[in-house]
Amino acid sequence: MSIRELHRQIIDALEQGDFVGPIEKFYAEDIVVQSNDDPPATGRDAIAAAEQKYVEGVTAFHGIKVHATAVDDQGDGSGVVFYECEMHWEHANRPKVDIHQTVVERWKNGKIASIRFYGDIHL
């Protein structure tokens, strides 16, 4: 399966409000995740646990809109996916969350080895 198709599965899950499932399914065990210049987080299990804790406070999800996607598929489940999106939800700790970001996913062997978020990301 191409990384474009794998990435589409992630977006499909996000459209349903599933934020933890794609982490468990598509992140490499030793993934590195970074938002802007924040310190990176590492490890799929730790990242999934932190995401699960955060989403427990989500009171309403208003969707994701992907504006643009570019894929550099290098074969064998490796390459880079770039996409621009916005997401909106409500959270117990913050009534209105609006995310506008560009995301860079670096894939290796059918899993995301690293992911970087750039943009207005204030949780």
DOMIKOL-458004 format. One record per residue: residue number from 1; residue in one letter; z, x, y of N, C-alpha, C in turn. Coordinates in Angstrom, 3 decimals, always signed. Each point is the difference from the previous one (the first is absolute). Last residue first. Layout:
! DOMIKOL-458004
NUM  A  Z  X  Y  Z  X  Y  Z  X  Y
...
***
This chain:
! DOMIKOL-458004
123  L  +22.690  -2.627  +24.298  +0.702  -0.943  -0.855  +1.416  -0.084  +0.459
122  H  -4.968  +1.753  +1.829  +1.412  -0.052  +0.369  +0.675  -1.080  -0.821
121  I  -4.831  +2.536  +0.875  +0.737  -0.346  -1.207  +1.489  +0.040  +0.336
120  D  -5.131  +0.766  +2.016  +1.163  -0.700  +0.516  +0.780  -0.550  -1.180
119  G  -3.116  +4.189  -1.101  -0.118  -1.138  +0.889  +1.333  -0.542  +0.451
118  Y  -1.884  +2.655  -4.613  -0.077  +0.369  +1.412  -0.054  -1.277  +0.825
117  F  +1.264  +1.946  -5.344  -0.165  -1.143  +0.886  +0.025  +0.513  +1.443
116  R  -0.982  +2.069  -5.293  +0.489  +0.243  +1.359  -0.357  -1.214  +0.849
115  I  +0.438  +1.945  -5.507  -0.426  -1.069  +0.902  +0.643  +0.267  +1.352
114  S  -1.162  +2.430  -5.286  +0.678  -0.013  +1.296  -0.575  -1.119  +0.848
113  A  -1.070  +0.256  -4.547  +0.833  +1.201  +0.008  +0.760  +0.129  +1.311
112  I  -2.207  -4.215  -2.979  +0.114  +0.528  +1.359  +0.988  +1.158  -0.041
111  K  -3.166  -1.366  -4.260  +1.282  -0.294  +0.648  -0.011  +0.573  +1.416
110  G  -3.586  +0.642  -3.283  +0.256  -1.436  +0.014  +1.328  -0.415  +0.591
109  N  -1.579  +4.660  -0.160  +0.097  -0.553  -1.366  +0.421  -1.472  -0.009
108  K  +0.491  +1.596  +4.609  -0.260  +1.017  -1.016  +0.236  -0.643  -1.366
107  W  -0.420  -1.232  +5.827  +0.046  -0.371  -1.411  -0.293  +1.200  -0.886
106  R  +1.749  -1.401  +5.235  -0.652  +1.095  -0.729  +0.236  -0.240  -1.494
105  E  +0.065  -3.091  +4.817  +0.444  +0.127  -1.389  -0.783  +1.131  -0.652
104  V  +1.224  -1.930  +5.204  -0.800  +0.958  -0.755  +0.636  +0.152  -1.380
103  V  +0.015  -3.720  +4.504  +0.613  +0.530  -1.210  -0.984  +0.955  -0.685
102  T  +1.313  -2.620  +5.030  -1.068  +0.579  -0.793  +0.679  +0.726  -1.153
101  Q  +1.907  -4.353  +3.208  -0.020  +1.358  -0.523  -1.331  +0.381  -0.624
100  H  +3.690  -3.809  +2.329  -1.406  +0.335  +0.245  -0.137  +1.465  -0.391
99  I  +3.839  -4.279  -0.535  -0.425  +1.356  -0.345  -1.497  +0.116  +0.273
98  D  +4.536  -3.302  +1.175  -1.451  +0.110  +0.123  -0.379  +1.462  -0.215
97  V  +4.426  -3.673  -0.532  -0.486  +1.341  -0.284  -1.523  -0.047  +0.036
96  K  +4.632  -3.109  +1.503  -1.454  +0.109  +0.022  -0.398  +1.461  -0.208
95  P  +4.686  -1.434  -0.286  -0.739  -1.245  -0.203  -1.516  +0.135  -0.033
94  R  +3.995  +3.245  -1.663  -0.923  +0.027  +1.148  -0.932  -1.192  -0.144
93  N  +3.379  +0.770  -3.201  +0.500  +0.931  +1.004  -0.857  +0.067  +1.255
92  A  -1.193  -2.781  -3.766  +1.368  -0.387  +0.371  +0.558  +0.894  +1.105
91  H  -5.282  -0.730  -0.302  +1.023  +0.674  -0.797  +1.379  -0.407  +0.509
90  E  -5.802  -1.237  +0.079  +1.318  -0.174  +0.605  +1.026  +0.580  -0.952
89  W  -5.555  +1.175  +0.865  +1.022  -0.685  -0.778  +1.258  -0.169  +0.823
88  H  -5.564  +2.126  -0.175  +1.004  -0.718  +0.787  +0.976  -0.682  -0.948
87  M  -4.271  +4.118  +0.471  +0.820  -0.891  -0.824  +1.071  -0.613  +0.889
86  E  -5.109  +2.973  +0.144  +1.189  -0.515  +0.665  +0.702  -0.937  -0.970
85  C  -3.805  +4.479  -0.293  +0.473  -1.349  -0.272  +1.124  -0.401  +0.944
84  E  -3.991  +3.941  -1.924  +0.694  -0.460  +1.199  +0.432  -1.432  -0.246
83  Y  -1.369  +4.507  -3.379  -0.169  -1.376  +0.449  +0.888  -0.304  +1.197
82  F  -2.137  +3.958  -3.885  +0.506  -0.188  +1.354  -0.132  -1.486  +0.318
81  V  +0.008  +3.396  -4.633  -0.276  -1.310  +0.586  +0.668  -0.033  +1.369
80  V  -1.715  +4.015  -3.849  +0.808  -0.425  +1.139  -0.460  -1.383  +0.460
79  G  -0.077  +2.986  -5.004  -0.678  -0.170  +1.271  +0.968  -0.463  +1.060
78  S  -0.526  -0.266  -5.807  +0.443  +0.884  +1.075  -0.826  -0.250  +1.255
77  G  -0.552  -1.814  -4.610  +1.195  -0.558  +0.628  +0.551  +0.842  +1.120
76  D  -4.122  +1.084  -2.367  +1.177  +0.185  -0.856  +1.290  -0.490  +0.652
75  G  -3.740  +0.716  +3.588  -0.123  -0.178  -1.447  +1.305  +0.257  -0.726
74  Q  -0.801  -0.085  +4.815  -0.453  +1.262  -0.563  -0.120  -0.055  -1.523
73  D  +0.045  -3.327  +4.650  +0.278  -0.009  -1.438  -0.612  +1.259  -0.612
72  D  +1.399  -2.017  +4.851  -0.637  +1.229  -0.460  +0.368  +0.142  -1.472
71  V  +0.028  -4.308  +3.794  +0.392  +0.586  -1.282  -0.831  +1.256  -0.257
70  A  +1.806  -3.868  +4.064  -0.964  +1.044  -0.354  +0.518  +0.686  -1.251
69  T  +0.844  -4.833  +3.224  +0.339  +0.846  -1.143  -1.123  +1.016  -0.195
68  A  +2.239  -4.006  +3.809  -1.045  +0.938  -0.414  +0.515  +0.829  -1.170
67  H  +2.465  -3.793  +1.719  -1.108  +0.019  +0.963  -1.153  +0.899  -0.439
66  V  +4.160  -3.085  -2.350  -0.630  +1.313  -0.035  -1.224  -0.053  +0.897
65  K  +4.789  -2.872  -0.403  -1.412  -0.086  +0.360  -0.540  +1.425  +0.029
64  I  +4.506  -3.058  -2.048  -0.613  +1.288  +0.321  -1.457  -0.268  +0.343
63  G  +4.781  -3.397  -0.045  -1.273  +0.527  -0.467  -0.359  +1.395  +0.460
62  H  +4.116  -2.892  +0.515  -1.123  -0.664  +0.669  -1.344  +0.670  -0.270
61  F  +5.380  -0.764  -2.076  -1.114  +0.948  +0.078  -1.204  -0.743  +0.544
60  A  +5.760  -0.544  -0.004  -1.326  -0.640  +0.024  -1.053  +1.094  +0.132
59  T  +4.555  +1.148  -0.668  +0.195  -1.452  -0.037  -1.312  -0.769  +0.045
58  V  +2.146  +5.109  -1.551  -1.157  -0.670  +0.597  +0.175  -1.508  -0.174
57  G  +3.025  +3.422  -1.789  +0.326  -0.597  +1.286  -1.167  -0.699  +0.682
56  E  -0.400  +2.374  -4.138  +0.994  -1.044  -0.254  +0.420  -0.698  +1.287
55  V  -2.855  +3.835  -0.035  -0.670  -1.294  -0.126  +0.959  -1.128  -0.361
54  Y  +1.606  +4.565  +0.360  -0.484  -0.514  +1.284  -0.574  -1.405  -0.153
53  K  +1.385  +2.257  -3.903  +1.175  -0.316  +0.828  -0.450  -0.601  +1.337
52  Q  -3.347  +1.614  -2.840  +0.607  -1.210  -0.557  +1.194  -0.438  +0.842
51  E  -2.018  +4.099  +1.055  -0.856  -1.126  +0.395  +0.584  -1.314  -0.499
50  A  +2.107  +3.962  -1.333  +0.208  -0.217  +1.433  -0.822  -1.191  +0.493
49  A  -0.623  +1.341  -4.458  +1.353  -0.547  +0.179  +0.282  -0.288  +1.470
48  A  -4.069  +2.138  -1.119  -0.005  -1.397  -0.460  +1.366  -0.642  +0.209
47  I  -0.367  +4.584  +0.900  -0.748  -0.761  +1.005  -0.029  -1.477  -0.382
46  A  +1.926  +3.006  -3.044  +0.836  -0.098  +1.203  -0.684  -0.845  +1.071
45  D  -2.437  +0.912  -3.939  +1.147  -0.850  -0.292  +0.895  -0.190  +1.223
44  R  -3.849  +2.947  +0.271  -0.331  -1.421  -0.147  +1.231  -0.869  -0.187
43  G  -0.249  +4.837  +2.587  +0.376  -0.602  -1.271  -0.197  -1.500  -0.041
42  T  +0.816  +2.567  +4.727  -0.660  +0.436  -1.226  +0.533  -0.763  -1.211
41  A  -0.623  +0.102  +5.883  +0.788  -0.479  -1.136  -0.761  +0.401  -1.256
40  P  -0.119  +2.268  +5.270  -0.608  -0.670  -1.155  +1.046  -0.457  -1.015
39  P  +0.761  +0.314  +5.455  +0.085  +0.836  -1.204  -0.606  -0.741  -1.196
38  D  -1.996  -1.294  +4.714  +1.284  -0.129  -0.680  +0.047  +0.961  -1.192
37  D  -3.701  -0.922  +3.220  +0.645  +1.310  -0.109  +1.390  -0.072  -0.629
36  N  -3.466  -3.790  -1.164  -0.120  +0.786  +1.225  +0.623  +1.379  -0.198
35  S  +1.021  -2.263  -4.081  -0.406  -0.837  +1.131  +0.031  +0.845  +1.259
34  Q  -0.375  +1.010  -5.689  +0.457  +0.357  +1.344  -0.553  -0.983  +1.018
33  V  +0.685  +1.426  -5.710  -0.329  -1.059  +0.950  +0.567  +0.387  +1.362
32  V  -1.251  +2.080  -5.278  +0.589  +0.317  +1.299  -0.505  -1.050  +0.978
31  I  +0.522  +0.289  -5.821  -0.675  -0.315  +1.257  +0.801  +0.469  +1.218
30  D  +0.409  +0.333  -5.158  +0.480  +0.958  +0.998  -0.648  -0.217  +1.375
29  E  -1.089  -2.850  -3.753  +1.446  +0.192  -0.138  +0.569  +0.893  +1.107
28  A  -4.365  -2.827  +1.108  +0.324  +1.051  -0.959  +1.516  +0.203  -0.015
27  Y  -2.212  -4.752  +1.374  +0.513  +1.259  +0.536  +0.255  +0.986  -1.141
26  F  -1.548  -4.614  -0.714  -1.025  +0.920  +0.499  +0.512  +1.319  +0.561
25  K  +2.732  -3.761  -2.022  -1.237  +0.104  -0.777  -0.906  +1.151  +0.435
24  E  +4.219  -1.104  +2.197  +0.276  +0.268  -1.413  -1.267  +0.253  -0.809
23  I  -0.417  -1.268  +4.525  +0.676  +1.299  -0.071  +0.201  +0.370  -1.464
22  P  -1.752  -4.275  +0.944  -0.986  +1.084  +0.144  +0.632  +1.394  -0.042
21  G  +2.977  -3.801  -0.232  -0.902  +0.114  -1.141  -1.024  +1.113  +0.136
20  V  +2.988  -1.340  +3.611  +0.573  +0.928  -0.976  -0.948  +0.218  -1.179
19  F  -0.902  -3.109  +3.619  +0.036  +1.349  +0.545  +0.475  +1.027  -1.029
18  D  -2.146  -5.222  +0.498  +0.587  +0.894  -1.002  -0.078  +1.434  +0.520
17  G  -1.838  -4.179  +2.001  +1.356  +0.342  +0.398  +0.716  +0.890  -1.005
16  Q  -4.677  -1.560  +0.031  +0.915  -0.944  -0.646  +1.458  +0.277  +0.368
15  E  -3.456  +2.827  +1.544  -0.339  -1.322  +0.519  +0.907  -1.083  -0.584
14  L  +0.314  +4.406  -1.669  +0.617  -0.119  +1.325  -0.296  -1.365  +0.621
13  A  -2.118  +1.038  -4.077  +1.444  -0.181  -0.200  +0.711  -0.176  +1.345
12  D  -4.594  +0.996  +0.136  +0.202  -1.335  -0.580  +1.489  -0.288  -0.202
11  I  -1.220  +4.324  +1.353  -0.125  -0.956  +1.104  +0.203  -1.421  -0.510
10  I  -0.079  +3.365  -3.248  +1.178  +0.155  +0.868  -0.036  -1.023  +1.124
9  Q  -3.730  +0.274  -2.787  +1.120  -0.622  -0.706  +1.290  +0.105  +0.812
8  R  -3.816  +2.230  +1.563  -0.126  -1.455  +0.203  +1.131  -0.744  -0.711
7  H  -0.415  +4.653  -0.694  +0.546  -0.305  +1.327  -0.067  -1.508  +0.271
6  L  -2.042  +1.524  -3.890  +1.448  +0.134  -0.114  +0.684  -0.353  +1.325
5  E  -4.689  +0.148  -0.044  +0.493  -1.152  -0.762  +1.520  +0.043  -0.162
4  R  -2.050  +3.671  +2.061  -0.215  -1.184  +0.862  +0.548  -1.247  -0.702
3  I  -0.111  +4.050  -2.341  +1.179  -0.117  +0.856  -0.176  -1.140  +1.002
2  S  -2.425  -0.388  -4.789  -0.092  +0.808  +1.222  +1.273  -0.141  +0.838
1  M  -0.394  -0.359  -5.478  +0.000  -0.851  +1.178  +0.000  +0.898  +1.242
***
